[in-house]
Structures are given as structure tokens and as C-alpha cells.
């Protein structure tokens, strides 16, 4: 499998990774935008959360500067407030599972998938959201 085809597969790994990386289609609904933060965190930690709810919650936490993207393909904690650490941990578990699945399926190291996903997530990060550069959190211009 070529690097290009692996990159293409990362583009199509499923709605979960797409939502995490900021799909504009999924951004149209704001079901959690006005929900109390504690209720949103409880919903996120329950097994009944929808992909749309997770996407909205991630977007909200990014908009408020609590979480950001890293070059490793995982979310990072910018400020530990309002269950942000739990959001980061749970989303990163989902991402890790998907990266392992892709690596196994394509017979490449997980680190290669993580690096490609990290590059893509930083490229797709909205202006004003946090990205980690050289160990420092900075707002993307």
C-alpha cells in the first residue's frame, strides 16, 4: 500500500475520525451548543452518545480553548476545565483504536498512521483553535 493510498484511507476512516477532525457537514447541527457543560460531559461519557453529539462537544471545547490538536494525531489538553481531560482521554481512545485498525489493515506501523492523521488534523484545524507546536500550545493563525 502506498503512502498516498494510506492518506486517502485516513480521509475515509469513518465518521468518527472525520468528526474529530472537523467535518463541516457535521458542524451544521448544534444540538449540544446550548446544553449545560456538565450535561454535555455526562452525555459524552455515557454509552448512548451519538457521533453528532461527540462532534459538537469537541467543537465546543476547541472553541473555548480547552483542547487542541497535536502532530501525533491525538487531542491534547490545553486547560483542564469542565471535563476536558475526560473528553481528551475518550476521544484519544477512539482514535487509537482506529489508527491500530488502519495500521493492521494496511500492514504499516501505527506511528505512520498517527503521523499522517496528526498532519491532517493540524492542517484542518480551524483558525483560532489550539495546536501544539514544539511542546507549546499556540492558536492557529
MOSUL-V787083 format. One record per residue. PSI is psi in radians with two decimals (NA if undefined). Layout:
BEGIN
psi=PSI
psi=PSI
END
This chain:
BEGIN
psi=2.32
psi=2.83
psi=-0.67
psi=-0.75
psi=-0.56
psi=-0.74
psi=-0.73
psi=-0.70
psi=-0.64
psi=-0.57
psi=-0.43
psi=0.44
psi=-0.06
psi=2.87
psi=-0.51
psi=-0.92
psi=-0.64
psi=-0.78
psi=-0.74
psi=-0.66
psi=-0.01
psi=0.90
psi=2.21
psi=-0.48
psi=-0.79
psi=-0.33
psi=-0.24
psi=-0.54
psi=2.46
psi=0.83
psi=-0.62
psi=-0.05
psi=-0.62
psi=0.08
psi=2.54
psi=2.49
psi=-0.65
psi=-0.70
psi=-0.68
psi=-0.76
psi=-0.72
psi=-0.74
psi=-0.75
psi=-0.68
psi=-0.16
psi=2.87
psi=-0.10
psi=0.11
psi=2.47
psi=2.85
psi=-0.68
psi=-0.75
psi=-0.76
psi=-0.77
psi=-0.78
psi=-0.69
psi=-0.78
psi=-0.81
psi=-0.77
psi=-0.80
psi=-0.63
psi=-0.76
psi=-0.59
psi=0.07
psi=0.47
psi=-0.54
psi=2.78
psi=3.07
psi=2.60
psi=2.84
psi=-0.15
psi=-0.04
psi=0.11
psi=2.77
psi=2.69
psi=2.77
psi=2.04
psi=-0.87
psi=2.26
psi=1.44
psi=2.69
psi=0.92
psi=0.27
psi=-0.68
psi=-0.65
psi=-0.72
psi=-0.85
psi=-0.83
psi=-0.82
psi=-0.76
psi=-0.71
psi=-0.57
psi=-0.75
psi=-0.79
psi=-0.81
psi=-0.79
psi=-0.74
psi=-0.70
psi=-0.72
psi=-0.76
psi=-0.81
psi=-0.74
psi=-0.76
psi=-0.80
psi=-0.59
psi=0.06
psi=0.85
psi=2.80
psi=2.55
psi=-0.63
psi=-0.54
psi=-0.76
psi=-0.78
psi=-0.76
psi=-0.75
psi=-0.74
psi=-0.70
psi=-0.77
psi=-0.79
psi=-0.75
psi=-0.65
psi=-0.71
psi=-0.68
psi=-0.10
psi=2.34
psi=2.53
psi=2.36
psi=-0.29
psi=2.77
psi=2.45
psi=2.65
psi=2.16
psi=2.10
psi=0.74
psi=0.04
psi=2.46
psi=2.18
psi=2.64
psi=2.32
psi=2.28
psi=NA
END
